[in-house]
Amino acid sequence: MTVPASRPVIAVLGLGEAGSLIAADLAAAGAIVRGYDPKVPAPAGVGAADSDAAAVSGASIVLSVNSAADAVDALRDSLPGLPTGTIWADLNTATPGLKERLAALGGRTVRVVDVALMSPVPGRGLRTPMTASGPAAPELAVVLGGYGASVEVLDGPVGAAATRKLLRSVFYKGLAAAVTESLEAARAAGLEEWLRGNIREELIRGDASTLDRLVDGSRRHAVRRREEMAAATELLTDLGVPPRIAPAARDVLDALIEQRPTP
């Protein structure tokens, strides 16, 4: 790790779990860091500010790690104190449209970079894998990389990183939701340990061909599987477990049937 010879001032807005860990790691690596959060004190080594505007004053890089709901207000409130050319890195999980809105709001004053955190921050902190998009993404990657961050720069405009993250979230968070619902139903049926073991075995057996089997099998056997998920939906209802994922799967399979070419 090579700490930049001319250390920039890095402001971190939002000192929740992710923001605090990233800010603390930057400070420990030798960066000059200022942080602000109305509810959370700054971690050791991070200069505490009493507002967004105070935190970003004189900063060359701002990491916005508050929330998607606060992202626009944080930039709007900070704009008066931002030097022209400041990199505004939005690390919040948000839609590409929101990232584009931030870029438009920043105008010619700040250079907005869309950053996506690609794994949980606890246990990794600044070393959490990140993807970044936007014209200033390469510059941000060099600076943060100098302090130990791993930032993959994507070709494409602001919003490209958010698109990839959310597409991945559909799979990963959807899988987690399916597992949660199935285990809740199994618990109601007195079969939770059996199902936990079954799920573990399926995950262990997964390999490079699993994806093709899931996709091709769903299309090939859509009719039978739709009826299977309709029955599963009824079972969950009978067990007193509100079905959400099961009927969604049934509806997806129904749509696959409708997409089949007419003989």
Backbone as CSV, one residue per row, in Angstrom:
resi,resn,N_x,N_y,N_z,CA_x,CA_y,CA_z,C_x,C_y,C_z
1,MET,0.853,-1.196,0.000,0.000,0.000,0.000,0.883,1.239,0.000
2,THR,0.602,2.171,-0.918,1.358,3.410,-1.019,0.460,4.593,-0.701
3,VAL,0.721,5.262,0.403,-0.070,6.432,0.775,0.323,7.589,-0.139
4,PRO,-0.670,8.276,-0.752,-0.349,9.391,-1.639,0.543,10.414,-0.957
5,ALA,1.548,10.934,-1.724,2.489,11.902,-1.145,1.769,13.162,-0.695
6,SER,0.821,13.625,-1.509,0.032,14.798,-1.145,-1.327,14.309,-0.675
7,ARG,-1.501,14.315,0.629,-2.711,13.704,1.173,-3.933,14.594,0.970
8,PRO,-4.969,14.070,0.310,-6.197,14.853,0.145,-7.022,14.811,1.429
9,VAL,-7.883,15.785,1.587,-8.870,15.736,2.669,-10.061,14.946,2.154
10,ILE,-10.418,13.906,2.884,-11.546,13.055,2.505,-12.653,13.238,3.537
11,ALA,-13.820,13.637,3.084,-14.973,13.779,3.985,-15.851,12.550,3.858
12,VAL,-16.330,12.047,4.979,-17.248,10.907,4.994,-18.549,11.372,5.626
13,LEU,-19.615,11.355,4.860,-20.933,11.759,5.346,-21.763,10.504,5.605
14,GLY,-22.135,10.324,6.864,-22.848,9.114,7.256,-21.878,8.190,7.962
15,LEU,-22.005,8.105,9.283,-21.074,7.300,10.078,-21.784,6.137,10.751
16,GLY,-22.685,5.536,9.985,-23.303,4.300,10.460,-22.288,3.181,10.376
17,GLU,-22.769,1.948,10.295,-21.865,0.798,10.313,-20.826,0.882,9.193
18,ALA,-21.283,1.085,7.956,-20.352,1.117,6.821,-19.476,2.353,6.842
19,GLY,-20.089,3.523,7.027,-19.329,4.763,6.993,-18.261,4.832,8.059
20,SER,-18.591,4.408,9.266,-17.619,4.456,10.365,-16.419,3.558,10.094
21,LEU,-16.675,2.356,9.601,-15.574,1.426,9.335,-14.670,1.935,8.223
22,ILE,-15.271,2.464,7.158,-14.483,2.978,6.039,-13.684,4.205,6.475
23,ALA,-14.333,5.109,7.208,-13.643,6.317,7.672,-12.488,5.967,8.602
24,ALA,-12.717,5.044,9.521,-11.668,4.662,10.470,-10.488,4.019,9.755
25,ASP,-10.768,3.187,8.755,-9.684,2.539,8.009,-8.888,3.559,7.199
26,LEU,-9.571,4.524,6.609,-8.863,5.565,5.872,-7.932,6.342,6.797
27,ALA,-8.445,6.708,7.966,-7.629,7.452,8.926,-6.442,6.622,9.392
28,ALA,-6.677,5.337,9.664,-5.594,4.467,10.120,-4.524,4.292,9.047
29,ALA,-4.936,4.421,7.779,-3.983,4.272,6.679,-3.238,5.566,6.375
30,GLY,-3.566,6.636,7.089,-2.836,7.877,6.927,-3.569,8.988,6.222
31,ALA,-4.840,8.773,5.876,-5.615,9.818,5.205,-6.074,10.877,6.209
32,ILE,-6.284,12.081,5.715,-6.895,13.139,6.518,-8.398,13.014,6.308
33,VAL,-9.121,12.658,7.351,-10.541,12.339,7.218,-11.365,13.211,8.158
34,ARG,-12.434,13.773,7.611,-13.434,14.457,8.433,-14.762,13.747,8.229
35,GLY,-15.530,13.626,9.304,-16.794,12.910,9.204,-17.929,13.648,9.860
36,TYR,-19.126,13.369,9.355,-20.326,13.950,9.975,-21.475,12.970,9.910
37,ASP,-22.152,12.862,11.030,-23.406,12.118,11.132,-24.172,12.745,12.281
38,PRO,-25.439,13.102,12.079,-26.178,13.762,13.159,-26.438,12.870,14.371
39,LYS,-26.258,11.562,14.198,-26.595,10.656,15.295,-25.420,9.840,15.811
40,VAL,-24.336,9.803,15.063,-23.215,8.928,15.425,-21.938,9.747,15.551
41,PRO,-21.191,9.595,16.641,-19.927,10.335,16.780,-18.868,9.796,15.823
42,ALA,-17.916,10.639,15.470,-16.840,10.224,14.575,-15.934,9.218,15.274
43,PRO,-15.471,8.184,14.557,-14.560,7.208,15.170,-13.187,7.808,15.413
44,ALA,-12.367,7.093,16.139,-11.015,7.567,16.465,-10.236,7.862,15.194
45,GLY,-9.547,8.985,15.199,-8.725,9.361,14.059,-9.437,10.178,13.012
46,VAL,-10.755,10.298,13.144,-11.566,11.033,12.171,-11.985,12.360,12.786
47,GLY,-11.707,13.459,12.103,-12.093,14.762,12.610,-13.598,14.933,12.583
48,ALA,-14.180,15.309,13.708,-15.633,15.451,13.803,-16.079,16.814,13.300
49,ALA,-17.099,16.833,12.452,-17.698,18.073,11.959,-19.121,18.157,12.491
50,ASP,-19.685,19.368,12.489,-21.032,19.525,13.040,-22.104,19.678,11.960
51,SER,-21.726,19.475,10.699,-22.694,19.542,9.607,-22.066,18.958,8.358
52,ASP,-22.904,18.654,7.361,-22.370,18.197,6.080,-21.451,19.256,5.488
53,ALA,-21.921,20.512,5.512,-21.153,21.598,4.909,-19.787,21.752,5.570
54,ALA,-19.735,21.617,6.913,-18.462,21.757,7.619,-17.524,20.599,7.288
55,ALA,-18.095,19.405,7.135,-17.267,18.232,6.847,-16.627,18.323,5.474
56,VAL,-17.352,18.848,4.498,-16.845,18.851,3.127,-16.009,20.075,2.786
57,SER,-15.992,21.065,3.656,-15.244,22.294,3.376,-13.766,21.982,3.127
58,GLY,-13.290,22.293,1.932,-11.891,22.052,1.609,-11.566,20.632,1.203
59,ALA,-12.559,19.749,1.197,-12.304,18.355,0.839,-12.170,18.213,-0.674
60,SER,-11.300,17.310,-1.095,-11.192,17.020,-2.524,-11.977,15.769,-2.897
61,ILE,-12.303,14.951,-1.885,-13.122,13.751,-2.093,-14.151,13.675,-0.982
62,VAL,-15.396,13.410,-1.350,-16.465,13.197,-0.381,-17.052,11.819,-0.610
63,LEU,-17.143,11.035,0.459,-17.801,9.732,0.397,-19.151,9.872,1.074
64,SER,-20.217,9.761,0.304,-21.568,9.853,0.848,-22.045,8.449,1.167
65,VAL,-22.153,8.146,2.471,-22.489,6.785,2.914,-23.652,6.874,3.895
66,ASN,-24.614,7.723,3.608,-25.736,7.912,4.538,-26.880,6.964,4.210
67,SER,-27.672,7.262,3.212,-28.728,6.377,2.726,-29.238,6.936,1.420
68,ALA,-29.909,6.098,0.649,-30.466,6.576,-0.619,-31.456,7.710,-0.368
69,ALA,-32.196,7.614,0.746,-33.201,8.638,1.050,-32.562,9.986,1.360
70,ASP,-31.322,9.974,1.868,-30.647,11.209,2.264,-29.629,11.698,1.237
71,ALA,-29.397,10.917,0.192,-28.298,11.207,-0.724,-28.435,12.560,-1.408
72,VAL,-29.625,12.874,-1.904,-29.822,14.138,-2.618,-29.687,15.322,-1.669
73,ASP,-30.303,15.222,-0.493,-30.212,16.326,0.472,-28.774,16.549,0.917
74,ALA,-28.022,15.456,1.088,-26.631,15.594,1.526,-25.822,16.381,0.492
75,LEU,-26.019,16.080,-0.789,-25.285,16.810,-1.824,-25.774,18.251,-1.923
76,ARG,-27.077,18.442,-1.882,-27.626,19.799,-1.989,-27.122,20.678,-0.836
77,ASP,-27.121,20.123,0.378,-26.671,20.901,1.539,-25.175,21.186,1.492
78,SER,-24.434,20.321,0.814,-22.980,20.459,0.795,-22.472,21.334,-0.330
79,LEU,-23.247,21.502,-1.379,-22.776,22.202,-2.574,-22.148,23.582,-2.296
80,PRO,-22.745,24.394,-1.413,-22.146,25.725,-1.194,-20.711,25.678,-0.681
81,GLY,-20.340,24.603,0.015,-18.995,24.537,0.582,-18.025,23.682,-0.201
82,LEU,-18.457,23.162,-1.352,-17.600,22.259,-2.125,-16.744,23.019,-3.131
83,PRO,-15.436,22.802,-3.106,-14.578,23.412,-4.129,-14.914,22.816,-5.500
84,THR,-14.778,23.619,-6.534,-15.016,23.122,-7.879,-14.051,21.982,-8.196
85,GLY,-14.591,20.912,-8.739,-13.764,19.756,-9.085,-13.749,18.669,-8.039
86,THR,-14.404,18.893,-6.895,-14.469,17.868,-5.857,-15.092,16.587,-6.411
87,ILE,-14.527,15.451,-6.027,-15.134,14.162,-6.368,-16.158,13.823,-5.300
88,TRP,-17.406,13.650,-5.720,-18.480,13.256,-4.806,-18.808,11.794,-5.107
89,ALA,-18.366,10.901,-4.234,-18.574,9.471,-4.436,-19.792,9.027,-3.641
90,ASP,-20.832,8.602,-4.338,-22.037,8.141,-3.661,-21.966,6.632,-3.493
91,LEU,-21.833,6.173,-2.236,-21.689,4.754,-1.925,-23.009,4.112,-1.508
92,ASN,-24.093,4.861,-1.583,-25.377,4.331,-1.143,-25.952,3.349,-2.160
93,THR,-26.685,2.365,-1.664,-27.388,1.450,-2.557,-28.639,2.159,-3.052
94,ALA,-28.630,2.499,-4.337,-29.719,3.298,-4.901,-29.883,2.946,-6.372
95,THR,-30.949,3.447,-6.960,-31.214,3.177,-8.366,-30.258,3.964,-9.256
96,PRO,-30.033,3.485,-10.470,-29.230,4.276,-11.409,-29.829,5.667,-11.626
97,GLY,-31.154,5.749,-11.611,-31.793,7.051,-11.798,-31.416,8.044,-10.713
98,LEU,-31.317,7.576,-9.467,-30.928,8.473,-8.380,-29.468,8.919,-8.548
99,LYS,-28.616,7.992,-8.957,-27.212,8.363,-9.181,-27.121,9.417,-10.295
100,GLU,-27.921,9.244,-11.348,-27.929,10.225,-12.437,-28.454,11.577,-11.954
101,ARG,-29.427,11.540,-11.048,-29.956,12.782,-10.486,-28.878,13.515,-9.703
102,LEU,-28.059,12.769,-8.973,-26.960,13.377,-8.229,-25.959,14.032,-9.184
103,ALA,-25.667,13.337,-10.286,-24.727,13.891,-11.253,-25.257,15.192,-11.845
104,ALA,-26.559,15.222,-12.119,-27.156,16.449,-12.664,-27.127,17.568,-11.630
105,LEU,-27.394,17.225,-10.366,-27.392,18.219,-9.298,-25.992,18.786,-9.094
106,GLY,-24.992,17.935,-9.193,-23.619,18.395,-9.014,-23.169,19.322,-10.119
107,GLY,-23.760,19.137,-11.303,-23.445,20.020,-12.430,-21.958,20.100,-12.693
108,ARG,-21.458,21.325,-12.831,-20.039,21.535,-13.097,-19.230,21.765,-11.823
109,THR,-19.924,21.774,-10.685,-19.218,22.032,-9.429,-18.480,20.800,-8.943
110,VAL,-19.181,19.662,-8.929,-18.566,18.435,-8.428,-18.629,17.346,-9.490
111,ARG,-17.728,16.397,-9.348,-17.688,15.247,-10.252,-18.237,14.038,-9.499
112,VAL,-19.433,13.635,-9.843,-20.096,12.546,-9.125,-19.609,11.196,-9.646
113,VAL,-19.269,10.319,-8.711,-18.878,8.955,-9.035,-19.871,8.008,-8.352
114,ASP,-20.365,7.078,-9.130,-21.298,6.058,-8.637,-20.467,4.889,-8.114
115,VAL,-20.548,4.628,-6.799,-19.779,3.540,-6.190,-20.740,2.517,-5.599
116,ALA,-20.496,1.257,-5.884,-21.310,0.175,-5.319,-20.430,-0.695,-4.431
117,LEU,-20.865,-0.908,-3.197,-20.189,-1.822,-2.274,-20.699,-3.225,-2.590
118,MET,-19.804,-4.117,-2.993,-20.222,-5.399,-3.543,-20.247,-6.534,-2.537
119,SER,-20.012,-6.249,-1.274,-20.151,-7.260,-0.220,-20.349,-6.524,1.097
120,PRO,-20.768,-7.225,2.158,-20.954,-6.551,3.445,-19.667,-5.894,3.934
121,VAL,-19.811,-4.714,4.543,-18.646,-3.950,4.998,-18.050,-4.487,6.304
122,PRO,-18.862,-4.931,7.286,-18.265,-5.449,8.525,-17.267,-6.571,8.241
123,GLY,-16.096,-6.472,8.866,-15.054,-7.465,8.647,-14.115,-7.107,7.512
124,ARG,-14.539,-6.148,6.665,-13.705,-5.746,5.528,-13.361,-4.259,5.571
125,GLY,-14.308,-3.433,6.010,-14.071,-2.000,6.057,-13.710,-1.442,4.698
126,LEU,-12.606,-0.707,4.634,-12.172,-0.082,3.388,-11.838,-1.115,2.326
127,ARG,-11.545,-2.329,2.709,-11.190,-3.372,1.750,-12.407,-4.093,1.182
128,THR,-13.580,-3.595,1.478,-14.784,-4.135,0.856,-14.685,-3.941,-0.654
129,PRO,-14.891,-4.977,-1.465,-14.809,-4.803,-2.915,-15.801,-3.741,-3.391
130,MET,-15.340,-2.836,-4.233,-16.178,-1.763,-4.760,-16.089,-1.745,-6.276
131,THR,-17.178,-1.337,-6.910,-17.144,-1.003,-8.322,-17.509,0.471,-8.432
132,ALA,-16.980,1.132,-9.453,-17.219,2.570,-9.596,-17.384,2.923,-11.064
133,SER,-18.275,3.870,-11.334,-18.479,4.320,-12.710,-18.648,5.828,-12.738
134,GLY,-18.413,6.387,-13.912,-18.446,7.834,-14.078,-17.079,8.328,-14.509
135,PRO,-17.007,9.499,-15.147,-15.737,10.001,-15.671,-14.617,10.114,-14.644
136,ALA,-14.953,10.423,-13.389,-13.909,10.593,-12.374,-13.607,9.311,-11.601
137,ALA,-14.230,8.198,-11.997,-14.018,6.936,-11.276,-12.560,6.494,-11.266
138,PRO,-11.827,6.591,-12.383,-10.415,6.167,-12.329,-9.597,6.965,-11.317
139,GLU,-9.846,8.256,-11.218,-9.099,9.084,-10.262,-9.431,8.675,-8.833
140,LEU,-10.710,8.443,-8.555,-11.109,8.006,-7.217,-10.461,6.670,-6.872
141,ALA,-10.429,5.751,-7.835,-9.857,4.427,-7.596,-8.380,4.521,-7.238
142,VAL,-7.654,5.422,-7.888,-6.231,5.587,-7.593,-6.032,6.099,-6.166
143,VAL,-6.809,7.107,-5.773,-6.651,7.680,-4.435,-7.026,6.665,-3.358
144,LEU,-8.208,6.072,-3.474,-8.622,5.109,-2.450,-7.745,3.866,-2.470
145,GLY,-7.300,3.473,-3.667,-6.408,2.319,-3.757,-5.101,2.557,-3.032
146,GLY,-4.669,3.807,-2.989,-3.445,4.128,-2.267,-3.556,3.902,-0.770
147,TYR,-4.775,3.860,-0.276,-4.995,3.615,1.157,-5.445,2.177,1.432
148,GLY,-5.466,1.348,0.384,-5.779,-0.065,0.587,-7.112,-0.526,0.070
149,ALA,-7.890,0.357,-0.551,-9.193,-0.045,-1.085,-9.025,-0.805,-2.391
150,SER,-10.009,-1.629,-2.706,-10.037,-2.354,-3.972,-11.229,-1.840,-4.777
151,VAL,-10.960,-1.027,-5.794,-12.019,-0.395,-6.577,-11.887,-0.808,-8.036
152,GLU,-12.890,-1.494,-8.544,-12.927,-1.871,-9.957,-13.648,-0.768,-10.730
153,VAL,-12.984,-0.194,-11.687,-13.571,0.872,-12.505,-14.306,0.247,-13.687
154,LEU,-15.572,0.605,-13.834,-16.401,0.081,-14.914,-16.479,1.077,-16.060
155,ASP,-16.499,0.574,-17.268,-16.797,1.434,-18.403,-18.259,1.833,-18.308
156,GLY,-18.542,3.069,-18.566,-19.928,3.500,-18.524,-20.120,4.709,-17.646
157,PRO,-21.290,5.294,-17.732,-21.571,6.534,-17.003,-21.955,6.280,-15.553
158,VAL,-22.184,7.365,-14.824,-22.766,7.269,-13.489,-24.067,6.466,-13.598
159,GLY,-24.228,5.491,-12.727,-25.392,4.602,-12.779,-25.028,3.192,-13.184
160,ALA,-23.887,3.014,-13.861,-23.492,1.673,-14.305,-23.167,0.762,-13.125
161,ALA,-22.500,1.301,-12.114,-22.169,0.492,-10.940,-23.436,0.107,-10.182
162,ALA,-24.354,1.054,-10.037,-25.615,0.776,-9.348,-26.414,-0.294,-10.073
163,THR,-26.413,-0.242,-11.400,-27.139,-1.238,-12.186,-26.623,-2.639,-11.895
164,ARG,-25.310,-2.794,-11.928,-24.740,-4.123,-11.664,-25.056,-4.612,-10.261
165,LYS,-24.941,-3.712,-9.294,-25.188,-4.142,-7.914,-26.634,-4.593,-7.733
166,LEU,-27.586,-3.823,-8.263,-28.988,-4.163,-8.055,-29.384,-5.424,-8.815
167,LEU,-28.793,-5.639,-9.994,-29.063,-6.886,-10.703,-28.586,-8.081,-9.875
168,ARG,-27.420,-7.934,-9.268,-26.913,-8.995,-8.401,-27.800,-9.163,-7.173
169,SER,-28.341,-8.047,-6.687,-29.194,-8.102,-5.499,-30.472,-8.881,-5.758
170,VAL,-31.005,-8.773,-6.980,-32.212,-9.536,-7.300,-31.963,-11.017,-7.055
171,PHE,-30.789,-11.485,-7.501,-30.450,-12.887,-7.281,-30.170,-13.182,-5.816
172,TYR,-29.214,-12.450,-5.243,-28.720,-12.846,-3.928,-29.748,-12.602,-2.828
173,LYS,-30.373,-11.417,-2.840,-31.365,-11.124,-1.806,-32.633,-11.934,-2.054
174,GLY,-32.914,-12.206,-3.342,-34.063,-13.060,-3.645,-33.849,-14.477,-3.132
175,LEU,-32.620,-14.982,-3.288,-32.287,-16.305,-2.755,-32.452,-16.329,-1.244
176,ALA,-31.956,-15.279,-0.584,-32.079,-15.216,0.878,-33.545,-15.188,1.301
177,ALA,-34.367,-14.450,0.550,-35.793,-14.383,0.886,-36.463,-15.746,0.709
178,ALA,-36.090,-16.474,-0.356,-36.668,-17.792,-0.594,-36.277,-18.763,0.516
179,VAL,-35.013,-18.720,0.929,-34.555,-19.590,2.006,-35.279,-19.243,3.310
180,THR,-35.413,-17.959,3.590,-36.095,-17.534,4.817,-37.534,-18.003,4.848
181,GLU,-38.256,-17.824,3.738,-39.656,-18.239,3.696,-39.796,-19.750,3.815
182,SER,-38.940,-20.487,3.132,-39.052,-21.944,3.182,-38.747,-22.476,4.580
183,LEU,-37.774,-21.881,5.264,-37.446,-22.330,6.614,-38.545,-21.973,7.616
184,GLU,-39.182,-20.817,7.398,-40.302,-20.456,8.280,-41.436,-21.467,8.142
185,ALA,-41.707,-21.864,6.911,-42.756,-22.859,6.688,-42.351,-24.214,7.257
186,ALA,-41.075,-24.578,7.075,-40.598,-25.855,7.605,-40.690,-25.886,9.126
187,ARG,-40.415,-24.737,9.750,-40.519,-24.645,11.204,-41.959,-24.896,11.642
188,ALA,-42.897,-24.323,10.907,-44.312,-24.512,11.232,-44.728,-25.964,11.052
189,ALA,-44.059,-26.659,10.127,-44.391,-28.064,9.861,-43.575,-29.025,10.714
190,GLY,-42.696,-28.510,11.543,-41.854,-29.362,12.368,-40.728,-30.023,11.597
191,LEU,-40.305,-29.406,10.489,-39.302,-30.023,9.620,-38.117,-29.088,9.339
192,GLU,-37.871,-28.132,10.219,-36.846,-27.139,9.940,-35.457,-27.751,9.807
193,GLU,-35.071,-28.630,10.724,-33.729,-29.197,10.663,-33.541,-30.028,9.398
194,TRP,-34.583,-30.770,9.016,-34.486,-31.548,7.770,-34.253,-30.624,6.582
195,LEU,-35.016,-29.536,6.496,-34.893,-28.644,5.355,-33.558,-27.900,5.383
196,ARG,-33.087,-27.509,6.564,-31.776,-26.859,6.646,-30.688,-27.768,6.059
197,GLY,-30.738,-29.033,6.421,-29.759,-29.979,5.895,-29.876,-30.120,4.388
198,ASN,-31.120,-30.159,3.899,-31.345,-30.282,2.461,-30.795,-29.079,1.703
199,ILE,-31.039,-27.875,2.225,-30.551,-26.660,1.575,-29.027,-26.633,1.589
200,ARG,-28.419,-26.999,2.714,-26.962,-27.033,2.789,-26.388,-27.956,1.715
201,GLU,-26.975,-29.142,1.567,-26.479,-30.110,0.586,-26.598,-29.559,-0.835
202,GLU,-27.704,-28.885,-1.123,-27.886,-28.331,-2.465,-26.861,-27.232,-2.753
203,LEU,-26.587,-26.399,-1.761,-25.606,-25.335,-1.957,-24.199,-25.901,-2.138
204,ILE,-23.882,-26.936,-1.402,-22.560,-27.565,-1.516,-22.391,-28.224,-2.880
205,ARG,-23.468,-28.811,-3.403,-23.387,-29.502,-4.690,-23.347,-28.545,-5.881
206,GLY,-23.687,-27.284,-5.652,-23.723,-26.336,-6.754,-22.377,-26.196,-7.446
207,ASP,-22.404,-26.101,-8.775,-21.178,-25.901,-9.542,-21.479,-25.001,-10.736
208,ALA,-20.550,-24.945,-11.686,-20.699,-24.030,-12.810,-21.920,-24.349,-13.666
209,SER,-22.377,-25.588,-13.625,-23.526,-25.976,-14.455,-24.866,-25.706,-13.784
210,THR,-24.835,-25.340,-12.504,-26.085,-25.149,-11.764,-26.948,-24.055,-12.383
211,LEU,-26.331,-22.947,-12.791,-27.087,-21.841,-13.372,-27.852,-22.286,-14.609
212,ASP,-27.179,-23.011,-15.508,-27.857,-23.464,-16.727,-29.014,-24.400,-16.393
213,ARG,-28.796,-25.271,-15.404,-29.879,-26.195,-15.029,-31.081,-25.444,-14.477
214,LEU,-30.831,-24.425,-13.675,-31.934,-23.658,-13.105,-32.728,-22.940,-14.190
215,VAL,-32.006,-22.275,-15.104,-32.689,-21.493,-16.140,-33.356,-22.401,-17.168
216,ASP,-32.601,-23.340,-17.715,-33.155,-24.225,-18.752,-34.260,-25.105,-18.201
217,GLY,-34.066,-25.587,-16.962,-35.084,-26.446,-16.358,-36.384,-25.702,-16.112
218,SER,-36.282,-24.441,-15.717,-37.494,-23.655,-15.471,-38.288,-23.469,-16.762
219,ARG,-37.594,-23.234,-17.860,-38.290,-23.053,-19.139,-38.855,-24.378,-19.644
220,ARG,-38.080,-25.433,-19.536,-38.498,-26.726,-20.072,-39.661,-27.333,-19.290
221,HIS,-39.636,-27.126,-17.975,-40.646,-27.762,-17.117,-41.555,-26.725,-16.457
222,ALA,-41.776,-25.614,-17.136,-42.528,-24.510,-16.534,-43.928,-24.905,-16.096
223,VAL,-44.630,-25.705,-16.893,-46.013,-26.069,-16.558,-46.055,-26.866,-15.260
224,ARG,-45.220,-27.908,-15.193,-45.218,-28.740,-13.988,-44.764,-27.937,-12.764
225,ARG,-43.736,-27.116,-12.951,-43.217,-26.371,-11.814,-44.185,-25.278,-11.358
226,ARG,-44.937,-24.717,-12.293,-45.956,-23.732,-11.890,-46.975,-24.388,-10.967
227,GLU,-47.424,-25.577,-11.320,-48.398,-26.266,-10.464,-47.783,-26.637,-9.118
228,GLU,-46.502,-26.980,-9.148,-45.799,-27.309,-7.902,-45.754,-26.103,-6.971
229,MET,-45.478,-24.923,-7.531,-45.400,-23.726,-6.695,-46.786,-23.233,-6.288
230,ALA,-47.785,-23.542,-7.093,-49.157,-23.229,-6.675,-49.523,-24.079,-5.458
231,ALA,-49.132,-25.353,-5.491,-49.395,-26.238,-4.350,-48.594,-25.790,-3.128
232,ALA,-47.353,-25.347,-3.353,-46.532,-24.868,-2.244,-47.151,-23.629,-1.611
233,THR,-47.739,-22.783,-2.438,-48.407,-21.586,-1.926,-49.566,-21.963,-1.017
234,GLU,-50.336,-22.962,-1.430,-51.459,-23.443,-0.605,-50.955,-24.041,0.702
235,LEU,-49.841,-24.790,0.632,-49.288,-25.401,1.848,-48.894,-24.332,2.856
236,LEU,-48.193,-23.295,2.392,-47.779,-22.240,3.311,-48.988,-21.571,3.954
237,THR,-50.018,-21.354,3.170,-51.244,-20.751,3.714,-51.842,-21.641,4.787
238,ASP,-51.891,-22.949,4.525,-52.431,-23.902,5.507,-51.594,-23.938,6.779
239,LEU,-50.279,-23.696,6.629,-49.388,-23.710,7.797,-49.419,-22.396,8.571
240,GLY,-50.139,-21.408,8.033,-50.216,-20.115,8.701,-49.032,-19.212,8.404
241,VAL,-48.282,-19.522,7.344,-47.132,-18.716,6.937,-47.524,-17.909,5.697
242,PRO,-47.521,-16.592,5.770,-47.910,-15.776,4.611,-46.996,-16.068,3.412
243,PRO,-47.544,-16.600,2.318,-46.699,-16.898,1.163,-46.401,-15.644,0.348
244,ARG,-45.138,-15.398,0.098,-44.720,-14.255,-0.715,-43.822,-14.714,-1.867
245,ILE,-42.772,-15.452,-1.535,-41.843,-15.909,-2.563,-42.463,-17.028,-3.392
246,ALA,-43.168,-17.942,-2.747,-43.767,-19.069,-3.481,-44.729,-18.596,-4.575
247,PRO,-45.689,-17.717,-4.287,-46.561,-17.251,-5.374,-45.817,-16.416,-6.415
248,ALA,-44.754,-15.718,-6.010,-43.960,-14.965,-6.989,-43.300,-15.926,-7.967
249,ALA,-42.765,-17.042,-7.447,-42.161,-18.054,-8.314,-43.210,-18.663,-9.236
250,ARG,-44.383,-18.918,-8.705,-45.486,-19.437,-9.534,-45.788,-18.482,-10.683
251,ASP,-45.825,-17.192,-10.396,-46.159,-16.203,-11.427,-45.051,-16.077,-12.474
252,VAL,-43.796,-16.206,-12.044,-42.682,-16.166,-13.002,-42.780,-17.358,-13.953
253,LEU,-43.063,-18.521,-13.411,-43.206,-19.714,-14.250,-44.387,-19.574,-15.202
254,ASP,-45.461,-18.961,-14.727,-46.619,-18.726,-15.578,-46.235,-17.821,-16.751
255,ALA,-45.412,-16.816,-16.480,-44.972,-15.919,-17.542,-44.087,-16.648,-18.545
256,LEU,-43.264,-17.593,-18.059,-42.428,-18.374,-18.974,-43.283,-19.221,-19.913
257,ILE,-44.399,-19.732,-19.405,-45.300,-20.516,-20.245,-45.876,-19.638,-21.354
258,GLU,-46.257,-18.410,-21.000,-46.853,-17.510,-21.980,-45.846,-17.085,-23.035
259,GLN,-44.555,-17.134,-22.703,-43.518,-16.738,-23.655,-43.174,-17.811,-24.662
260,ARG,-43.692,-19.024,-24.435,-43.381,-20.109,-25.356,-43.962,-19.834,-26.741
261,PRO,-43.185,-20.156,-27.784,-43.719,-19.949,-29.132,-44.921,-20.855,-29.396
262,THR,-45.872,-20.355,-30.130,-47.060,-21.136,-30.477,-46.679,-22.233,-31.475
263,PRO,-47.063,-23.488,-31.195,-46.710,-24.578,-32.111,-47.262,-24.339,-33.505
